[in-house]
Amino acid sequence: MADYINTGNKDTRSGFGAGLLELGKENPKVVALAADLKGSVKMDAFAKEFPERFFQCGIAEANMIDTAAGLSLNGLIPFVGTFAAFATGRVYDQIRMCVAYSETNVKIAASHAGITLGEDGATHQILEDIGLMRMLPNMVVINPCDYNQTKAATIAAGKYNGPVYLRFGRPSVPNFTPENQVFEIGKAIKLVDGGDVSIFATGHLVWEALEAQKLLAQEGINAEIINIATIKPFDENAVLQSIEKTGCAVVAEEHFIAGGLGELTAGVLAKSAKLVPMEFVAINDKFGQSGTPAELMKAYGLDAAHIVEAAKRAVSKKTA
């Protein structure tokens, strides 16, 4: 497998902005709605290029969701953008009824997700959004890992007919996936082949998993790294094929354990009678706090060093 190289740190929200602008140029039906955070969610380039297709809704997220649903019923493809905390928890009823239940073609673009929002603190660091969204029927849930993949995922979301939750972040993180990739909704991507332990990672934790793989290799442990960019629909076959080979797993995510990728993966393994040692690198039932992204990732056990320790535990249980 390729040795993934960081071509320069970029924020994933800018990948969304680039993808949205490209979609706007390709399809005049694409429109954008913001909740007073146009710059923060990187909709500003789209708004400048297509002012007649951009709607500033103000701090009225529920109204924004309902407006987007109405626009979609008239044949448009609306992207709504705000912080993930406001894009899910604040407007869950509107998303449930007017987007998921009604199967409207609305794309929910959620920036500043997870603990790497950083200094804004616990009130804004939503860590349950993936769980909230993946439990909704008809909702696609995408959590890309870097700028390039976020841009590609945004384009794929715009071409998909149906509700999509697209999660991305604020900090600059390594950009390492191919520049001109085509994102396939529902497909996991094997980044590194290995036979000792499967590491399933999503979002910002994918790069940390790649760093952990290098450290594990120095100790003679060959880790397989799978990028789970689509949480729903879930690529069960990719998970089962990897587990069949390695016999143990680590799941790494910037989310609560409850409702996240780890629980989803464990459910798939249980259903398939694949009872293997499994470790969770995630946040266990506590809110965030103010700090830099790097400080918080370390404090909450979400960095490469913690993935290494989790992998060692999983391997030791397998061989015990």
Rosetta blueprint (number, residue, H / E / L):
1 M L
2 A L
3 D L
4 Y L
5 I L
6 N L
7 T L
8 G L
9 N L
10 K E
11 D E
12 T H
13 R H
14 S H
15 G H
16 F H
17 G H
18 A H
19 G H
20 L H
21 L H
22 E H
23 L H
24 G H
25 K H
26 E H
27 N L
28 P L
29 K L
30 V E
31 V E
32 A E
33 L E
34 A E
35 A L
36 D L
37 L L
38 K L
39 G L
40 S L
41 V L
42 K L
43 M L
44 D H
45 A H
46 F H
47 A H
48 K H
49 E H
50 F L
51 P H
52 E H
53 R H
54 F E
55 F E
56 Q E
57 C L
58 G L
59 I L
60 A L
61 E H
62 A H
63 N H
64 M H
65 I H
66 D H
67 T H
68 A H
69 A H
70 G H
71 L H
72 S H
73 L H
74 N L
75 G L
76 L L
77 I E
78 P E
79 F E
80 V E
81 G E
82 T E
83 F E
84 A H
85 A H
86 F H
87 A H
88 T L
89 G L
90 R L
91 V L
92 Y H
93 D H
94 Q H
95 I H
96 R H
97 M H
98 C H
99 V H
100 A H
101 Y H
102 S L
103 E L
104 T L
105 N L
106 V L
107 K E
108 I E
109 A E
110 A E
111 S E
112 H L
113 A L
114 G L
115 I H
116 T H
117 L H
118 G L
119 E L
120 D L
121 G L
122 A L
123 T L
124 H L
125 Q L
126 I L
127 L L
128 E L
129 D H
130 I H
131 G H
132 L H
133 M H
134 R H
135 M L
136 L L
137 P L
138 N L
139 M L
140 V E
141 V E
142 I E
143 N L
144 P L
145 C L
146 D L
147 Y H
148 N H
149 Q H
150 T H
151 K H
152 A H
153 A H
154 T H
155 I H
156 A H
157 A H
158 G H
159 K H
160 Y L
161 N L
162 G L
163 P L
164 V E
165 Y E
166 L E
167 R E
168 F L
169 G L
170 R L
171 P L
172 S E
173 V E
174 P L
175 N L
176 F L
177 T L
178 P L
179 E L
180 N L
181 Q L
182 V L
183 F L
184 E L
185 I L
186 G L
187 K L
188 A L
189 I E
190 K E
191 L E
192 V E
193 D L
194 G L
195 G L
196 D L
197 V E
198 S E
199 I E
200 F E
201 A E
202 T L
203 G L
204 H L
205 L H
206 V H
207 W H
208 E H
209 A H
210 L H
211 E H
212 A H
213 Q H
214 K H
215 L H
216 L H
217 A H
218 Q H
219 E L
220 G L
221 I L
222 N L
223 A E
224 E E
225 I E
226 I E
227 N E
228 I L
229 A L
230 T E
231 I E
232 K E
233 P L
234 F L
235 D L
236 E H
237 N H
238 A H
239 V H
240 L H
241 Q H
242 S H
243 I H
244 E H
245 K H
246 T H
247 G L
248 C L
249 A E
250 V E
251 V E
252 A E
253 E E
254 E E
255 H E
256 F E
257 I L
258 A L
259 G L
260 G L
261 L H
262 G H
263 E H
264 L H
265 T H
266 A H
267 G H
268 V H
269 L H
270 A H
271 K H
272 S L
273 A L
274 K L
275 L L
276 V L
277 P L
278 M E
279 E E
280 F E
281 V E
282 A E
283 I E
284 N L
285 D L
286 K L
287 F L
288 G L
289 Q L
290 S L
291 G L
292 T L
293 P H
294 A H
295 E H
296 L H
297 M H
298 K H
299 A H
300 Y L
301 G L
302 L L
303 D L
304 A H
305 A H
306 H H
307 I H
308 V H
309 E H
310 A H
311 A H
312 K H
313 R H
314 A H
315 V H
316 S H
317 K H
318 K H
319 T H
320 A L
